[in-house]
């Protein structure tokens, strides 16, 4: 019990240290530059406490649950030597963690509203919901494909820099042909896919897989799945805009 309490206290202190620069910047500009008091100071303090506690609990959860789980699953698939099962799991993991990502939901909803205002789709609620849902599915599919590509790269030992550079060259080419209305949405879609659940699970999967395969270096081969998860949504959404 004492060890658990000590771990929680360490996490809270670590969260305070990590969030301190944000608190200092906000307080400095609010007090010294804007020279205004904090609106709803009580609610602000309660919110900051919740943020610190939430970050501490979330970090502990990653260390205790998600990271070991992801590594254990990757190692289990490696021992089974079933490439089909591993790639199927990789796709489902990428798709499932992305389709429910809150940041992606927010961006898709905002994109649907803007597209409706531009007259590119109907302004009805059903049309906006359908557009936002389709955009989420396209991005989720792209991340699923990205994780599959990343896993194959680890299995084959392909150099990541060649694949990433080639991918962004392809993105640049697609950008010249894609409709202007979709370009910004596509590039933002690449950023919102790296959420709080996706990143630790994909990192644990990559490191666990690289650790389990003979001849693979976890430092060299275990990382890089997140880079593919940020790249492929741009390609898929640009292609989605071309198709539409």
PAFI-853154 format. One line per field, with one value per residue: residue number from 1; residue in three letters; y, z, x of N, C-alpha, C in turn. Coordinates in pm, whole numbers. Atoms other than C-alpha are relative to their C-alpha. Layout:
BEGIN
pos = c(NUM,...)
code = c(ALA,...)
n.py = c(Y,...)
n.pz = c(Z,...)
n.px = c(X,...)
ca.py = c(Y,...)
ca.pz = c(Z,...)
ca.px = c(X,...)
c.py = c(Y,...)
c.pz = c(Z,...)
c.px = c(X,...)
//
This chain:
BEGIN
pos = c(1,2,3,4,5,6,7,8,9,10,11,12,13,14,15,16,17,18,19,20,21,22,23,24,25,26,27,28,29,30,31,32,33,34,35,36,37,38,39,40,41,42,43,44,45,46,47,48,49,50,51,52,53,54,55,56,57,58,59,60,61,62,63,64,65,66,67,68,69,70,71,72,73,74,75,76,77,78,79,80,81,82,83,84,85,86,87,88,89,90,91,92,93,94,95,96,97,98,99,100,101,102,103,104,105,106,107,108,109,110,111,112,113,114,115,116,117,118,119,120,121,122,123,124,125,126,127,128,129,130,131,132,133,134,135,136,137,138,139,140,141,142,143,144,145,146,147,148,149,150,151,152,153,154,155,156,157,158,159,160,161,162,163,164,165,166,167,168,169,170,171,172,173,174,175,176,177,178,179,180,181,182,183,184,185,186,187,188,189,190,191,192,193,194,195,196,197,198,199,200,201,202,203,204,205,206,207,208,209,210,211,212,213,214,215,216,217,218,219,220,221,222,223,224,225,226,227,228,229,230,231,232,233,234,235,236,237,238,239,240,241,242,243,244)
code = c(UNK,UNK,UNK,UNK,UNK,UNK,UNK,UNK,UNK,UNK,UNK,UNK,UNK,UNK,UNK,UNK,UNK,UNK,UNK,UNK,UNK,UNK,UNK,UNK,UNK,UNK,UNK,UNK,UNK,UNK,UNK,UNK,UNK,UNK,UNK,UNK,UNK,UNK,UNK,UNK,UNK,UNK,UNK,UNK,UNK,UNK,UNK,UNK,UNK,UNK,UNK,UNK,UNK,UNK,UNK,UNK,UNK,UNK,UNK,UNK,UNK,UNK,UNK,UNK,UNK,UNK,UNK,UNK,UNK,UNK,UNK,UNK,UNK,UNK,UNK,UNK,UNK,UNK,UNK,UNK,UNK,UNK,UNK,UNK,UNK,UNK,UNK,UNK,UNK,UNK,UNK,UNK,UNK,UNK,UNK,UNK,UNK,UNK,UNK,UNK,UNK,UNK,UNK,UNK,UNK,UNK,UNK,UNK,UNK,UNK,UNK,UNK,UNK,UNK,UNK,UNK,UNK,UNK,UNK,UNK,UNK,UNK,UNK,UNK,UNK,UNK,UNK,UNK,UNK,UNK,UNK,UNK,UNK,UNK,UNK,UNK,UNK,UNK,UNK,UNK,UNK,UNK,UNK,UNK,UNK,UNK,UNK,UNK,UNK,UNK,UNK,UNK,UNK,UNK,UNK,UNK,UNK,UNK,UNK,UNK,UNK,UNK,UNK,UNK,UNK,UNK,UNK,UNK,UNK,UNK,UNK,UNK,UNK,UNK,UNK,UNK,UNK,UNK,UNK,UNK,UNK,UNK,UNK,UNK,UNK,UNK,UNK,UNK,UNK,UNK,UNK,UNK,UNK,UNK,UNK,UNK,UNK,UNK,UNK,UNK,UNK,UNK,UNK,UNK,UNK,UNK,UNK,UNK,UNK,UNK,UNK,UNK,UNK,UNK,UNK,UNK,UNK,UNK,UNK,UNK,UNK,UNK,UNK,UNK,UNK,UNK,UNK,UNK,UNK,UNK,UNK,UNK,UNK,UNK,UNK,UNK,UNK,UNK,UNK,UNK,UNK,UNK,UNK,UNK)
n.py = c(-121,-115,-14,-58,-143,-68,-9,-103,-131,-29,-34,-134,-97,-2,-72,-142,-48,-5,-102,-129,-104,-48,-84,-124,-84,-52,-96,-118,-83,-45,-99,-103,-59,-43,-69,35,112,121,15,124,51,127,105,19,79,136,58,30,117,116,27,60,135,80,33,95,130,48,45,125,102,39,80,124,77,0,38,145,74,-7,79,142,47,8,115,121,21,39,141,83,-1,-15,-135,-45,-42,-121,-113,-26,-71,-133,-83,-25,-90,-135,-48,-15,-109,-128,-37,-57,-107,-124,-110,25,-27,-145,-54,44,-78,-138,4,15,-130,-94,46,-33,-145,-30,47,120,103,-57,-55,75,68,135,-9,-32,119,101,-43,16,143,54,-48,79,136,-8,-18,122,100,-36,35,145,34,-49,94,120,-33,-9,134,67,-59,62,140,8,-80,-107,-129,-85,-133,9,12,-125,-102,34,-32,-145,-41,33,-99,-127,13,2,-132,-85,42,8,-125,-88,9,120,9,-30,108,118,-17,5,138,72,-34,37,146,42,-36,46,146,55,-11,102,136,26,3,127,106,-1,39,141,83,-5,74,143,52,9,-87,-133,-88,-77,-144,-33,56,1,-127,-41,23,-127,-79,49,-36,-143,-22,60,-74,-110,61,51,-109,-65,88,-10,-124,19,87,-76)
n.pz = c(0,-7,131,92,-34,41,147,36,-35,100,125,-14,4,137,81,-33,65,144,34,-56,101,52,-104,-12,118,-9,-110,35,98,-56,-107,35,132,9,-126,-37,-93,62,-13,-67,-54,-67,102,64,-90,1,129,1,-86,76,106,-61,-44,118,66,-85,9,137,16,-74,76,114,-46,-63,81,145,53,-14,80,141,21,-18,118,112,-21,17,144,56,-35,79,138,93,57,31,-125,-46,84,-26,-128,20,68,-91,-105,56,34,-118,-86,70,31,-121,-49,-18,85,136,3,0,128,103,-16,43,145,61,-9,94,136,22,19,132,100,68,-37,-55,-135,-94,-105,48,96,-75,-78,94,45,-112,-25,109,-18,-110,48,92,-80,-78,93,34,-112,2,104,-45,-99,75,69,-100,-49,108,0,-109,35,111,-25,99,-59,-18,60,142,11,-41,102,117,-31,4,141,56,-54,70,134,-13,-41,119,76,-87,-13,-105,-121,-78,-33,-142,-78,13,-82,-142,-32,-35,-136,-105,-18,-104,-124,-128,-6,117,-10,-86,47,119,-44,-69,102,77,-83,-35,119,32,-104,13,127,0,96,1,-110,-40,16,144,70,-81,11,137,35,-13,121,105,-39,31,144,88,7,98,133,17,6,130,101,-22,63,144,41,-8)
n.px = c(83,-90,-64,98,14,-123,2,97,-59,-104,66,60,-111,-50,99,-15,-122,21,99,-40,-21,129,61,-78,28,136,7,-78,71,126,-23,-97,24,139,30,136,12,52,145,40,-125,25,15,-130,-85,52,-35,-143,-20,47,-97,-119,36,28,-126,-73,67,-16,-138,-14,72,-83,-113,45,93,-5,-131,-22,97,-40,-120,33,74,-94,-88,80,17,-130,-23,91,-51,112,-8,137,63,-68,39,142,5,-57,100,113,-47,-8,135,84,-44,12,137,60,-86,78,-49,46,145,18,-44,94,123,-27,-17,133,68,-62,32,141,8,-54,95,-47,96,122,-16,82,-75,-33,-110,-122,-38,-50,-132,-93,-19,-81,-136,-58,-27,-114,-122,-22,-52,-138,-87,-10,-97,-131,-55,-38,-126,-104,-32,-74,-135,-76,-25,-94,-119,-13,-41,117,-15,35,146,63,-30,80,139,24,-9,130,94,-22,56,146,47,16,118,117,76,-54,83,-29,-143,-20,62,-86,-121,40,36,-122,-43,94,6,-94,67,-52,6,-68,-145,-64,24,-82,-140,-22,6,-123,-114,16,-24,-143,-72,26,-53,-146,-66,60,-40,118,-22,-1,116,122,73,31,140,73,-28,90,136,18,-18,101,127,-10,15,135,98,-20,60,144,43,-7,111,124)
ca.py = c(0,235,165,252,581,669,595,817,1101,1072,1082,1392,1572,1472,1600,1930,1964,1886,2127,2406,2584,2602,2740,2997,3120,3154,3330,3566,3684,3705,3909,4093,4150,4161,4286,4110,3879,3520,3481,3222,3170,2891,2693,2751,2612,2309,2252,2272,2024,1788,1824,1742,1443,1324,1342,1160,881,858,829,561,375,382,243,-18,-123,-11,-41,-392,-502,-382,-541,-869,-892,-818,-1081,-1336,-1283,-1311,-1646,-1776,-1691,-1607,-1312,-1298,-1280,-1018,-796,-836,-731,-438,-312,-351,-177,122,146,99,345,612,598,685,951,1265,1504,1338,1355,1728,1801,1595,1776,2117,2020,1913,2249,2446,2234,2284,2661,2659,2494,2179,1958,2008,2214,1959,1789,1446,1556,1707,1397,1171,1378,1381,1007,927,1143,960,622,729,846,536,310,499,448,79,55,261,19,-275,-103,-26,-386,-520,-277,-420,-777,-708,-459,-195,149,387,705,585,498,823,1045,860,902,1277,1312,1137,1370,1672,1544,1470,1818,1979,1782,1774,2030,2331,2274,1937,2012,2175,1908,1637,1780,1833,1476,1355,1533,1443,1068,1058,1063,966,601,544,661,441,132,165,243,-61,-277,-167,-204,-539,-674,-555,-706,-1044,-1075,-1193,-941,-641,-351,-202,143,131,-86,-52,309,465,339,684,842,619,692,1065,1027,794,997,1287,1059,899,1225,1391,1090,1110,1471,1374,1100,1333)
ca.pz = c(0,87,-246,-434,-245,-308,-680,-696,-518,-758,-1054,-921,-862,-1209,-1362,-1176,-1310,-1667,-1657,-1472,-1791,-1918,-1587,-1574,-1930,-1877,-1542,-1679,-1977,-1779,-1492,-1640,-2003,-2002,-1641,-1569,-1294,-1376,-1458,-1236,-1034,-828,-1135,-1287,-982,-971,-1344,-1299,-1014,-1230,-1513,-1283,-1128,-1468,-1621,-1323,-1337,-1716,-1706,-1439,-1647,-1950,-1752,-1567,-1837,-2197,-2252,-2099,-2276,-2617,-2579,-2452,-2746,-2997,-2843,-2838,-3209,-3283,-3099,-3292,-3620,-3781,-4011,-4118,-3758,-3671,-3968,-3900,-3540,-3651,-3889,-3632,-3366,-3592,-3713,-3373,-3180,-3449,-3528,-3165,-3129,-2980,-3172,-3501,-3417,-3346,-3666,-3879,-3734,-3790,-4144,-4220,-4098,-4309,-4619,-4576,-4541,-4862,-5040,-5129,-4944,-4820,-4502,-4345,-4025,-4190,-4470,-4226,-4005,-4308,-4429,-4084,-4039,-4382,-4313,-3983,-4155,-4428,-4169,-3952,-4253,-4339,-3991,-4007,-4333,-4179,-3889,-4129,-4334,-4018,-3896,-4236,-4222,-3885,-4012,-4328,-4182,-4446,-4387,-4247,-4390,-4748,-4691,-4510,-4765,-5049,-4875,-4836,-5197,-5293,-5063,-5231,-5574,-5461,-5312,-5655,-5791,-5488,-5447,-5242,-5001,-4887,-4854,-4510,-4378,-4508,-4340,-4011,-4028,-4014,-3685,-3498,-3546,-3294,-2986,-2625,-2677,-3026,-2953,-2650,-2799,-3134,-2963,-2738,-3038,-3237,-2952,-2843,-3196,-3260,-2928,-3019,-3366,-3391,-3560,-3491,-3273,-3068,-3085,-3464,-3568,-3278,-3339,-3649,-3646,-3534,-3836,-4072,-3874,-3935,-4303,-4450,-4341,-4552,-4856,-4799,-4740,-5044,-5252,-5097,-5212,-5563,-5581,-5466)
ca.px = c(0,284,453,133,94,458,414,104,283,577,341,163,494,610,285,324,678,568,274,458,576,216,91,373,311,-63,-21,246,42,-280,-129,172,68,-312,-317,-641,-753,-843,-1213,-1381,-1064,-1219,-1322,-978,-800,-1030,-967,-590,-602,-806,-554,-262,-438,-560,-213,-61,-321,-296,84,65,-192,36,328,125,-119,-91,284,316,-3,113,455,309,67,343,570,287,219,591,607,304,482,147,206,-160,-281,-19,-105,-479,-427,-209,-479,-758,-548,-477,-836,-1000,-786,-822,-1193,-1274,-1003,-1168,-942,-1034,-1405,-1372,-1178,-1418,-1721,-1562,-1462,-1819,-1954,-1706,-1766,-2141,-2096,-1892,-2184,-1991,-2240,-2593,-2624,-2859,-2752,-2766,-2533,-2283,-2291,-2240,-1945,-1783,-1836,-1694,-1390,-1332,-1357,-1112,-859,-908,-856,-539,-398,-483,-290,-8,34,39,312,507,485,597,890,995,961,1160,1407,1338,1498,1240,1393,1351,985,902,1078,907,572,609,723,400,205,363,264,-92,-121,-83,-381,-612,-893,-785,-1075,-940,-568,-579,-815,-581,-273,-459,-587,-230,-176,-492,-442,-158,-379,-336,-431,-293,61,142,-20,159,489,455,360,664,912,768,780,1135,1245,1097,1254,1612,1837,1614,1728,1440,1600,1638,1344,1100,1004,850,492,373,544,346,27,84,174,-87,-395,-268,-242,-582,-769,-608,-708,-1056,-1081,-971,-1234,-1510)
c.py = c(126,25,65,149,79,18,109,139,39,41,141,106,11,75,150,60,15,112,140,106,57,94,135,94,63,106,129,91,53,115,114,70,53,78,-17,-115,-120,-5,-136,-71,-137,-115,-29,-86,-145,-70,-37,-122,-127,-38,-71,-144,-92,-43,-103,-140,-60,-56,-132,-115,-48,-96,-135,-89,-5,-44,-149,-82,-3,-84,-149,-56,-16,-123,-131,-31,-45,-147,-92,-12,4,142,55,51,129,122,34,76,143,93,36,96,144,57,31,116,136,43,63,113,131,115,-18,28,151,62,-37,79,144,6,-11,132,98,-37,31,150,42,-47,-126,-123,70,47,-74,-73,-140,1,30,-121,-108,35,-21,-147,-62,42,-78,-140,-1,11,-126,-113,26,-36,-151,-48,42,-96,-129,23,4,-136,-78,54,-62,-144,-12,77,110,131,97,133,-1,-1,133,110,-26,35,148,57,-26,97,133,-3,3,138,90,-33,2,133,83,-15,-116,-2,25,-108,-123,12,0,-141,-83,27,-53,-151,-48,43,-70,-151,-62,-3,-106,-142,-34,-5,-132,-116,-7,-48,-148,-92,-4,-77,-150,-62,4,90,140,76,84,151,41,-41,14,125,33,-23,130,87,-43,39,148,27,-50,71,114,-55,-42,112,80,-82,3,127,-9,-82,77,106)
c.pz = c(0,-135,-101,26,-42,-152,-45,28,-101,-133,6,-6,-141,-92,26,-69,-151,-41,48,-107,-57,100,9,-116,9,108,-35,-95,57,99,-48,-132,-11,122,39,98,-75,15,63,58,67,-98,-68,86,3,-130,-7,86,-73,-110,56,42,-120,-71,81,-12,-139,-23,72,-73,-121,44,54,-94,-148,-57,18,-86,-146,-29,12,-121,-119,13,-19,-148,-65,29,-82,-146,-103,-52,-28,125,51,-80,20,130,-16,-67,95,112,-51,-29,127,88,-66,-18,120,59,11,-89,-144,-13,-8,-134,-111,8,-48,-152,-71,3,-103,-144,-33,-23,-137,-112,-73,35,52,143,104,101,-44,-96,71,80,-91,-48,110,27,-109,13,111,-47,-92,79,80,-87,-34,112,11,-103,43,98,-68,-71,99,54,-106,-7,109,-34,-107,24,-100,67,5,-74,-148,-17,35,-103,-126,21,-9,-140,-69,48,-74,-140,6,32,-120,-75,84,4,117,130,90,52,149,90,-1,90,149,42,37,141,108,22,112,135,121,17,-114,17,92,-48,-121,36,68,-99,-77,79,37,-116,-35,102,-22,-125,2,-110,-7,125,41,-18,-147,-67,77,-10,-148,-40,6,-124,-115,31,-24,-150,-83,3,-100,-140,-24,-15,-130,-112,11,-64,-152,-52,1,-107)
c.px = c(86,68,-94,-15,124,4,-95,55,107,-61,-59,109,57,-95,7,122,-21,-95,39,26,-130,-65,71,-30,-139,-10,74,-78,-132,23,89,-32,-143,-45,-147,2,-58,-152,-33,122,-19,-12,133,91,-45,37,147,33,-43,97,123,-29,-25,126,78,-60,19,141,23,-70,78,110,-43,-80,29,135,28,-95,39,122,-29,-73,92,90,-75,-22,131,30,-90,45,-113,-2,-140,-69,62,-43,-148,-16,51,-101,-115,39,6,-137,-80,40,-21,-145,-69,83,-78,45,-45,-149,-25,38,-97,-130,19,16,-134,-76,54,-33,-145,-18,51,-91,42,-85,-125,23,-84,89,42,119,131,47,59,141,103,31,88,145,70,36,121,130,31,54,146,96,14,101,141,65,44,134,115,42,80,143,87,36,108,131,23,40,-117,15,-37,-152,-68,23,-83,-147,-29,19,-134,-107,12,-60,-153,-56,-26,-129,-128,-74,53,-77,38,142,25,-56,90,123,-34,-36,122,47,-91,-7,92,-54,58,-5,80,150,62,-20,88,148,33,0,131,120,-8,30,148,83,-10,62,151,57,-58,42,-121,16,-9,-131,-131,-84,-25,-144,-80,22,-89,-145,-28,4,-118,-136,2,-23,-144,-102,17,-61,-153,-56,4,-116,-131,-8)
//
